[in-house]
Amino acid sequence: MLFAADVGGTKSLLGLFERGDRRPRPVHVLSYPTTAFDSFTALLDAFAHDLGRPVDVDAAAAGVAGPVIAGHARLTNIVWDIGEEEIGSRLGTTRVRLVNDLEALANSADVLVDEEVAVLQAGVPRGDGNGVVIAAGTGLGEAYLHRVGGRLRPLPSEGGHADFAPRTEREIELLQMLLGLYGRAEVEHVLSGPGLLNLHRFTHGDRPCDAVSDLTPEDGPAAISHAAMTARCPACVEALALFVSLYGAEAGNLALRGVATAGVYVGGGMAPKILPLLQDGRFLEAFRDKGAMAPLVARMPVKVILNPDAGLVGAAVFARDMVA
């Protein structure tokens, strides 16, 4: 039996898997609110309790929202320290791998089927090429996919915390607001759930928003998206339009850095919810606006990951590979 986990800043998925043929097959998968627990081991104990038996596995892999150094991670958006040794001790196995959550999500790319993705740009995929993954949710994650031995192998990145680069006069105004708020503007400040709250603040200025009353990090982003997609508030419409364009621009930047001729995967919890806006042309317009490199990015396949459990699947693939 394999254990896999996808630990995000808001929600965590834990599951037991069998090895399966093409990809690991889920046996038990449970979802938990991450912030309801004060440690990952407490979450593991809850999982074992809910299963009604101890969790004894052959291998375990967990994707976590933060950088992983030497088998240890301190999560970015919640105060947790996680180590491979403590996971192995709880689960009774020495085969443990702790990876960045986007590294786990990226590890699912090779096993996703057509029904689990929405194609934004068919492109001309190269079987010898590399890929990238970008995912906006509680934060912004980025990862690279390097072709090794015919498979796309993920490489972690903390690119979501790189500097935000405005492209227009309007975005320069946004940059100035972010500098005033944070002292430094990073991509995650605009491309994430909290980032959409920043865009809402920017487009409304000092004016109240009649369409959205709850601007908490938990419920605000969904409320802004709904108000924009139903055209209830022009400033909300502009906020989400900015989000989509900035998302396309950053996806294009990442695609150039990774020379993603095998594909660009857009993951995270936000993309499927605003899929019609990602499909209306603004995302791809910004994605392709790369000067001399425009013909290159126009040939790169771009897909939105629709399977909400893709990160968990990718972690299970890591666990499977340890016992293959």
C-alpha positions as CSV (number, residue, x, y, z in Angstrom):
1,M,0.0,0.0,0.0
2,L,1.1,3.5,-0.8
3,F,0.5,6.7,1.2
4,A,0.2,10.1,-0.5
5,A,-0.6,13.6,0.8
6,D,-1.2,17.0,-0.8
7,V,-0.8,19.6,1.9
8,G,-2.0,23.1,1.0
9,G,-2.4,26.3,2.9
10,T,-6.2,25.8,3.0
11,K,-7.0,22.1,2.4
12,S,-5.1,18.9,2.7
13,L,-5.8,15.6,0.9
14,L,-4.5,12.3,2.4
15,G,-4.9,8.9,0.7
16,L,-4.0,5.3,0.5
17,F,-3.2,3.9,-3.0
18,E,-2.5,0.6,-4.7
19,R,0.2,0.6,-7.3
20,G,-2.2,0.2,-10.3
21,D,-1.2,-0.3,-13.9
22,R,-0.9,3.1,-15.6
23,R,-1.0,5.1,-12.3
24,P,-1.7,4.5,-8.6
25,R,-5.3,3.6,-7.8
26,P,-6.9,5.4,-4.9
27,V,-8.3,3.1,-2.1
28,H,-9.1,5.7,0.6
29,V,-8.9,9.5,0.2
30,L,-9.9,12.0,2.8
31,S,-9.9,15.8,2.9
32,Y,-9.1,18.0,5.9
33,P,-9.0,21.7,6.6
34,T,-5.3,22.3,7.1
35,T,-5.6,25.1,9.6
36,A,-7.7,22.8,11.9
37,F,-4.4,21.0,12.9
38,D,-1.3,22.3,14.6
39,S,1.1,19.9,13.0
40,F,1.3,17.4,10.1
41,T,1.6,14.5,12.6
42,A,-1.7,15.5,14.2
43,L,-3.2,15.4,10.7
44,L,-1.7,11.9,10.2
45,D,-3.2,10.8,13.5
46,A,-6.6,12.1,12.4
47,F,-6.3,10.2,9.1
48,A,-5.5,6.9,11.0
49,H,-8.4,7.5,13.4
50,D,-10.8,8.1,10.5
51,L,-9.6,5.0,8.7
52,G,-10.3,3.0,12.0
53,R,-6.9,1.3,11.9
54,P,-3.2,2.2,11.9
55,V,-1.7,3.3,8.6
56,D,1.0,0.8,7.6
57,V,2.5,1.4,4.2
58,D,5.3,0.4,1.8
59,A,6.2,4.0,0.8
60,A,4.9,7.5,1.5
61,A,5.2,10.8,-0.4
62,A,3.8,14.2,0.5
63,G,3.6,17.4,-1.4
64,V,3.7,20.5,0.9
65,A,3.2,24.2,0.3
66,G,6.8,25.4,0.9
67,P,10.4,24.8,0.0
68,V,11.8,21.3,0.9
69,I,15.5,21.3,1.9
70,A,17.2,18.0,2.9
71,G,13.9,16.2,3.6
72,H,12.5,19.0,5.8
73,A,10.0,21.7,5.1
74,R,8.6,24.8,6.9
75,L,5.3,25.6,5.2
76,T,5.0,29.1,3.8
77,N,1.4,30.1,4.7
78,I,0.9,28.1,8.0
79,V,3.3,27.5,10.9
80,W,4.2,23.9,10.4
81,D,7.5,22.1,10.3
82,I,7.5,18.7,8.5
83,G,10.3,16.2,8.2
84,E,10.6,12.9,6.4
85,E,11.8,11.1,9.5
86,E,8.7,11.9,11.5
87,I,6.5,10.9,8.6
88,G,8.3,7.6,8.4
89,S,8.1,7.0,12.1
90,R,4.3,7.6,12.1
91,L,3.7,5.4,9.0
92,G,6.1,2.6,9.7
93,T,8.3,3.0,6.6
94,T,11.8,4.2,5.7
95,R,10.7,5.0,2.1
96,V,9.5,8.6,2.5
97,R,9.8,11.5,0.1
98,L,8.8,15.1,1.0
99,V,8.4,17.4,-2.0
100,N,7.1,20.9,-2.8
101,D,3.4,20.8,-3.6
102,L,3.9,22.0,-7.1
103,E,6.5,19.4,-7.6
104,A,3.9,16.8,-6.7
105,L,1.3,18.4,-9.0
106,A,3.8,18.5,-11.8
107,N,4.5,14.8,-11.2
108,S,0.9,14.0,-12.3
109,A,1.4,15.6,-15.8
110,D,2.5,12.3,-17.4
111,V,-0.4,10.3,-16.1
112,L,-3.3,12.7,-16.6
113,V,-5.9,11.7,-19.2
114,D,-7.8,13.9,-21.7
115,E,-10.8,14.2,-19.5
116,E,-8.7,15.7,-16.7
117,V,-7.5,18.7,-18.7
118,A,-9.0,21.6,-20.7
119,V,-6.9,22.6,-23.7
120,L,-6.4,26.4,-24.1
121,Q,-3.8,26.1,-26.9
122,A,-3.2,22.8,-28.8
123,G,0.2,23.9,-29.9
124,V,2.7,21.4,-31.4
125,P,3.8,19.2,-28.5
126,R,7.4,17.8,-28.7
127,G,8.0,14.3,-27.3
128,D,11.6,15.3,-26.5
129,G,10.7,18.6,-24.9
130,N,10.3,19.9,-21.4
131,G,7.3,21.4,-19.6
132,V,6.2,23.7,-16.8
133,V,3.4,24.0,-14.3
134,I,1.9,27.1,-12.8
135,A,-0.9,27.1,-10.2
136,A,-2.6,30.0,-8.4
137,G,-4.5,29.2,-5.2
138,T,-3.8,30.1,-1.6
139,G,-0.4,31.1,-3.0
140,L,1.3,30.9,-6.4
141,G,3.3,27.8,-7.2
142,E,5.6,27.1,-10.1
143,A,7.5,24.0,-11.2
144,Y,9.6,22.8,-14.1
145,L,9.3,19.4,-15.9
146,H,12.5,18.1,-17.3
147,R,12.6,15.3,-19.8
148,V,14.6,12.4,-18.4
149,G,14.6,8.9,-19.9
150,G,11.4,9.6,-21.8
151,R,9.5,10.8,-18.7
152,L,8.8,14.4,-17.5
153,R,10.5,14.7,-14.1
154,P,9.5,17.6,-11.9
155,L,11.9,20.2,-10.6
156,P,10.8,22.4,-7.7
157,S,10.7,26.2,-7.8
158,E,9.8,29.1,-5.5
159,G,9.1,31.3,-8.6
160,G,5.8,32.6,-7.1
161,H,7.9,34.7,-4.8
162,A,9.9,36.3,-7.6
163,D,9.5,40.0,-8.4
164,F,6.3,41.2,-10.1
165,A,7.0,42.8,-13.4
166,P,4.3,45.3,-14.7
167,R,3.9,45.6,-18.4
168,T,1.5,48.6,-18.8
169,E,0.9,52.0,-17.2
170,R,-2.0,50.6,-15.4
171,E,0.1,47.7,-14.0
172,I,2.7,50.3,-12.9
173,E,0.0,51.9,-10.8
174,L,-0.7,48.5,-9.3
175,L,3.0,48.0,-8.6
176,Q,3.1,51.3,-6.7
177,M,0.1,50.2,-4.5
178,L,1.8,46.9,-3.8
179,L,5.1,48.6,-2.8
180,G,3.1,50.8,-0.4
181,L,1.5,47.7,1.1
182,Y,4.4,45.3,1.2
183,G,7.6,47.2,0.5
184,R,8.3,44.7,-2.3
185,A,6.0,43.3,-5.0
186,E,6.1,39.7,-5.8
187,V,4.1,37.7,-8.3
188,E,2.1,36.0,-5.6
189,H,0.8,39.4,-4.5
190,V,-1.4,39.4,-7.7
191,L,-1.7,35.8,-8.7
192,S,-3.4,34.0,-5.8
193,G,-6.5,34.2,-3.7
194,P,-5.0,37.0,-1.6
195,G,-3.7,38.5,-4.8
196,L,-7.2,38.8,-6.2
197,L,-8.1,40.7,-3.0
198,N,-5.2,43.0,-3.8
199,L,-6.5,43.5,-7.3
200,H,-10.0,44.2,-5.9
201,R,-8.5,46.9,-3.6
202,F,-6.6,48.4,-6.6
203,T,-9.6,48.6,-9.0
204,H,-12.0,50.0,-6.3
205,G,-9.6,52.5,-4.8
206,D,-11.5,54.3,-2.1
207,R,-14.9,53.4,-3.5
208,P,-17.0,50.8,-1.7
209,C,-18.0,47.6,-3.5
210,D,-21.8,47.0,-3.6
211,A,-21.4,43.5,-5.0
212,V,-18.9,42.0,-2.4
213,S,-19.2,42.4,1.3
214,D,-17.0,39.6,2.5
215,L,-13.4,40.3,1.6
216,T,-11.8,37.7,3.9
217,P,-9.0,35.5,2.4
218,E,-11.3,32.4,2.8
219,D,-14.4,33.7,0.9
220,G,-13.4,37.0,-0.7
221,P,-11.8,35.6,-3.9
222,A,-14.8,33.4,-4.8
223,A,-17.1,36.4,-4.2
224,I,-15.1,38.7,-6.3
225,S,-14.9,36.1,-9.1
226,H,-18.7,35.6,-9.0
227,A,-19.4,39.3,-9.0
228,A,-17.1,39.7,-12.0
229,M,-18.4,36.8,-14.0
230,T,-22.0,37.9,-13.5
231,A,-21.0,41.5,-14.3
232,R,-22.5,42.8,-11.1
233,C,-19.6,45.3,-10.5
234,P,-17.4,46.9,-13.2
235,A,-14.5,47.2,-10.8
236,C,-14.7,43.5,-9.9
237,V,-14.8,42.8,-13.7
238,E,-11.6,44.8,-14.1
239,A,-10.0,43.0,-11.1
240,L,-10.6,39.6,-12.6
241,A,-9.6,40.7,-16.1
242,L,-6.3,41.9,-14.7
243,F,-5.9,38.6,-12.9
244,V,-6.4,36.6,-16.1
245,S,-4.0,38.8,-18.2
246,L,-1.3,38.7,-15.5
247,Y,-1.8,34.9,-15.2
248,G,-1.2,34.5,-18.9
249,A,1.8,36.8,-18.8
250,E,3.4,34.9,-16.0
251,A,2.6,31.5,-17.5
252,G,4.4,32.7,-20.7
253,N,7.4,33.9,-18.6
254,L,7.6,30.5,-17.0
255,A,7.2,28.8,-20.3
256,L,10.1,30.7,-21.7
257,R,12.3,30.0,-18.7
258,G,11.6,26.3,-19.0
259,V,11.4,26.2,-22.9
260,A,8.2,24.3,-22.4
261,T,7.8,22.7,-25.8
262,A,6.1,19.6,-24.2
263,G,3.4,21.6,-22.5
264,V,2.4,24.3,-20.1
265,Y,0.0,23.1,-17.3
266,V,-2.2,25.5,-15.4
267,G,-3.2,24.0,-12.1
268,G,-4.5,25.2,-8.7
269,G,-7.9,25.7,-7.3
270,M,-8.7,29.0,-9.1
271,A,-8.2,28.1,-12.8
272,P,-11.1,25.6,-13.2
273,K,-13.5,28.1,-11.5
274,I,-12.7,30.9,-14.0
275,L,-12.2,28.6,-17.0
276,P,-14.5,30.6,-19.3
277,L,-12.4,33.7,-18.8
278,L,-9.2,31.7,-19.4
279,Q,-10.7,30.6,-22.7
280,D,-11.9,34.0,-24.0
281,G,-8.5,35.0,-25.4
282,R,-7.0,37.4,-22.8
283,F,-4.9,34.7,-21.1
284,L,-3.4,33.5,-24.4
285,E,-2.9,37.1,-25.7
286,A,-0.7,37.8,-22.7
287,F,0.9,34.4,-22.8
288,R,2.0,34.9,-26.5
289,D,3.1,38.6,-26.1
290,K,6.8,37.7,-25.9
291,G,8.3,39.7,-28.7
292,A,10.8,37.7,-30.7
293,M,9.8,34.6,-28.7
294,A,6.1,34.9,-29.7
295,P,6.3,32.2,-32.4
296,L,8.0,29.8,-29.9
297,V,5.3,30.2,-27.2
298,A,2.5,30.0,-29.8
299,R,3.6,26.4,-30.5
300,M,3.6,25.3,-26.8
301,P,0.5,23.3,-25.7
302,V,-1.3,25.0,-22.8
303,K,-3.7,23.0,-20.7
304,V,-5.7,23.6,-17.5
305,I,-5.7,20.8,-15.0
306,L,-9.3,20.0,-14.1
307,N,-8.7,17.1,-11.6
308,P,-8.7,18.7,-8.1
309,D,-6.8,15.7,-6.8
310,A,-3.9,16.0,-9.3
311,G,-1.4,16.9,-6.6
312,L,-2.3,13.9,-4.6
313,V,-2.0,11.7,-7.7
314,G,1.5,13.1,-8.3
315,A,2.5,12.4,-4.7
316,A,1.3,8.8,-5.2
317,V,3.4,8.5,-8.3
318,F,6.4,9.5,-6.2
319,A,5.5,6.8,-3.7
320,R,5.0,4.2,-6.4
321,D,8.4,4.9,-7.9
322,M,10.1,4.3,-4.6
323,V,8.9,0.6,-4.6
324,A,9.0,0.0,-8.4
